Amino acid sequence: MQTNFTPEQLTDPETARSNAILRSCVHCGFCTATCPTYQLLGDELDSPRGRIYLIKDMLESGRAADAQTVKHIDRCLSCLSCMTTCPSGVHYMHLVDHARAHIERTYKRPAAERTLRWLLAKVLPYPGRFRLALLGAMLGRPLAPLMPRQLRAMIALAPRRPPSPSRMDDPQIFAAEGPRRKRVALLTGCAQRVLNTDINAATIRLLTRHGCEVVIAEGMGCCGALTHHMGKVADSHASAATNIRAWTRELRGAGLDAIVVNTSGCGTTVKDYGTMFAGDALEADAKAVAGLARDVSELMAELGLGPVVAPGTRVAYHAACSLQHGQRVTTHPKALLKAAGFEVVEPRDAHLCCGSAGTYNLLQPEISATLRARKVATLEERAPEVIAAGNIGCMMQIGAGTRTPVVHTVELLDWATGGPKPVALA
């Protein structure tokens, strides 16, 4: 793709990077075949190729974002299926992130939208605030039919009884069982700590059982993904910087062999810290952290499973977009589940998004609900006893549309290697 940025514009590192991304696009349109919103809406501007044209025009002109551009960029899930499909290696993720930051700086949204986005940014990344919000959702559930559509969507996704806080998420060290094979830090997350405390508990048991000393680092918090994908650069970088400093202290102290992430949406962002902090004083530390980041399935594939009890349960595996497209981790979760004795099946169109996509199901509830219905239908037609996924957002999204239990992959691996049966299956 030909671009026409001025030399002055290209002195900005982010613009220079976007220019290189734009120039790698050859207009082939392969991305349209796997884009969920294009398949659903049939509008070229709701395809990656169409959005690339909009972003190019907006950035080249240097103008403020307009309503049409904002509408179509907002509709993008950032599922990154287009990156898996693209034969030219167009790094769409960095391009759309730049566009969202530009929109956030230059476009004034309607008051209701601004308020909702502000609330999401100031509540979801903070477990204490998020718990209070869920309490409000419980109290407001009877009035949900009278509320605006986005508030209805928030209440519909909220668990009816959030679990009590887990002390396993507090800063501490969990000793390895038997000889220590690795020392790893675990990202406990923000929303996940509130919505489902079983995931981190199962992860810690699984890792320590397989010879890992697990560190919950002092000062660690939200990875920054939620605000990053809303274009709120200051908020996302502040969260990320806090984690980088927390893990760097551990790295320079007793050392770390890996930083384990069990929420794939977070993992994609942590692995991108080096790019996020390019040119910043934290760049070297950010790159070191990003280089150590591993999805829990990657680390477990390296460690290998210990003795298993072979439950034999039929599991439909849902591949989270952030894992299969964002991190290109596709085989490890399925291989581990099979090695643990589960019968693993996959849905049709496994590459397509479930509609969760961070805060997308709250900001674009109609499109999200349609994508969820399609995903649930393709999962249920495989007649599973349980659905497994590696991302809390997908778990909540799919769980809201099916009666089939939905659990994290690590909960099944923990159960198969000596841990308790997942609560959802009890």
Secondary structure, DSSP 4 states (H G I P E B T S, - for coil): ------TTGGGSHHHHHHHHHHHH-----GGGGG-HHHHHH--GGGSHHHHHHHHHHHHHHTPPP-HHHHHHHHT-----HHHHH-TT---HHHHHHHHHHHHHHH----HHHHHHHHHHHHHTT-HHHHHHHHHHHHHHGGGGGGS-HHHHHHHHHS-SSPPPPPGGGSSEEEPPSSS--EEEEEE--SHHHHH-THHHHHHHHHHHHTTEEEEE-TT----SHHHHTTT-HHHHHHHHHHHHHHHHHHHHTT--SEEEESSHHHHHHHTTHHHHTTTSTTHHHHHHHHHHEEEHHHHHHHH----------EEEEP--HIIIIIS---SHHHHHHHHTT-EEE--TTTTS--S-TTTHHHHSHHHHHHHHHHHHHHHHTT--SEEEES-HHHHHHHHTT-SS-EEEHHHHHHHHTTSPPPGGG-
